[in-house]
Amino acid sequence: MTISGIFGDEDALFFEIALIDSRGLELQIEALFDTGFSYWLAMDKQDIDGFGWTKVDQQIMQTARGNFRFNIYAGKIKLDGIEYDIPVHVGKGLSEVLLGRQWLTDRKLLVDMPNRVLTLG
């Protein structure tokens, strides 16, 4: 399956996903695809409140702004109509919800800027 994305400011790559809380309720958002982020999903601490996800670990990561501590939560999202149970990196100061490179382990990212085509499939 393939999903289409949109180009944001400065040609940022956005895809629509749904965050799923512990009761099964879905919140549709646009997530920024960040090829510099090695994992599945990252979001700001203030954005996770109310999801009821369980904290499972902590990790210190090198970022463009230095070393940061992330709490890892067992999260659930829906991408392209399919639900995924994934680890979610939660930290302070993230301005966007980030999709990371792990999505490319079994999907192809197509970025065709001249024709304004963006797909993940």
C-alpha positions as CSV (number, residue, x, y, z in Angstrom):
1,M,0.0,0.0,0.0
2,T,1.1,3.5,-0.7
3,I,0.2,6.8,1.0
4,S,0.6,10.2,-0.3
5,G,2.2,13.0,1.6
6,I,2.4,16.8,1.3
7,F,5.2,19.3,1.1
8,G,5.3,21.8,3.9
9,D,7.3,25.0,4.4
10,E,10.7,24.7,2.9
11,D,9.6,21.4,1.3
12,A,9.3,19.5,4.6
13,L,7.8,16.0,4.1
14,F,4.5,15.4,5.9
15,F,2.3,12.3,6.1
16,E,-1.0,11.9,7.8
17,I,-1.1,9.4,10.6
18,A,-3.4,8.6,13.5
19,L,-2.2,8.4,17.1
20,I,-4.3,5.8,19.0
21,D,-4.9,6.2,22.7
22,S,-5.2,3.4,25.3
23,R,-9.0,3.4,24.8
24,G,-8.7,3.0,21.0
25,L,-9.6,6.6,20.1
26,E,-7.7,8.1,17.1
27,L,-6.3,11.5,16.7
28,Q,-5.4,12.4,13.1
29,I,-2.2,14.5,12.7
30,E,0.4,15.4,10.1
31,A,3.8,14.0,11.0
32,L,7.1,15.2,9.6
33,F,9.3,12.6,8.0
34,D,12.8,13.1,9.3
35,T,15.5,11.0,7.7
36,G,17.9,12.1,10.4
37,F,15.8,10.4,13.1
38,S,16.8,6.7,13.4
39,Y,13.7,5.3,15.1
40,W,9.9,5.0,14.5
41,L,8.2,8.0,16.0
42,A,9.2,10.9,18.3
43,M,7.0,13.5,19.9
44,D,7.1,16.2,22.5
45,K,6.2,15.4,26.2
46,Q,3.3,17.8,26.3
47,D,1.7,16.1,23.2
48,I,1.6,12.6,24.8
49,D,-0.6,13.6,27.8
50,G,-3.9,11.8,27.7
51,F,-2.9,8.9,25.5
52,G,-2.4,6.5,28.4
53,W,0.6,4.9,26.8
54,T,3.0,2.9,29.1
55,K,6.5,4.1,29.7
56,V,8.9,1.2,29.0
57,D,12.4,2.6,28.9
58,Q,14.7,5.7,28.7
59,Q,17.4,6.5,26.2
60,I,20.0,9.3,25.8
61,M,20.4,10.3,22.2
62,Q,22.7,12.6,20.3
63,T,20.6,15.2,18.5
64,A,21.4,18.3,16.4
65,R,21.0,20.3,19.7
66,G,23.2,18.0,21.8
67,N,22.5,15.0,24.0
68,F,18.9,14.6,25.2
69,R,17.1,12.0,27.4
70,F,14.0,10.5,25.8
71,N,11.4,8.4,27.6
72,I,10.3,5.5,25.5
73,Y,6.6,4.6,25.5
74,A,4.7,1.7,24.0
75,G,2.6,3.6,21.5
76,K,0.1,2.7,18.8
77,I,-0.5,4.5,15.6
78,K,-2.3,4.0,12.3
79,L,-0.4,4.5,9.1
80,D,-1.9,3.8,5.7
81,G,-4.9,2.1,7.4
82,I,-2.8,-0.3,9.3
83,E,-2.3,-0.2,13.1
84,Y,1.3,-0.5,14.5
85,D,2.5,-1.0,18.0
86,I,5.8,0.9,18.1
87,P,8.2,2.4,20.6
88,V,7.6,6.2,20.8
89,H,10.5,8.5,21.8
90,V,9.2,11.3,23.9
91,G,11.3,14.3,24.8
92,K,11.1,18.0,25.4
93,G,11.3,20.7,22.8
94,L,10.1,18.7,19.7
95,S,8.1,21.1,17.5
96,E,6.7,18.4,15.3
97,V,5.7,14.7,15.6
98,L,8.5,12.9,13.7
99,L,8.4,9.8,11.6
100,G,11.9,8.2,11.4
101,R,13.9,6.0,9.2
102,Q,12.7,2.7,10.6
103,W,9.6,3.1,8.3
104,L,12.0,2.6,5.4
105,T,13.0,-0.9,6.5
106,D,10.1,-2.3,4.4
107,R,8.7,0.8,2.6
108,K,10.1,3.1,-0.1
109,L,10.1,6.9,0.2
110,L,9.6,8.6,-3.1
111,V,10.3,12.4,-3.1
112,D,9.8,14.0,-6.5
113,M,9.9,17.7,-5.8
114,P,9.7,18.9,-9.4
115,N,6.4,17.1,-9.9
116,R,5.3,17.6,-6.3
117,V,4.9,13.9,-5.6
118,L,5.5,12.5,-2.2
119,T,4.7,8.8,-1.3
120,L,5.6,6.2,1.3
121,G,4.8,2.7,0.1
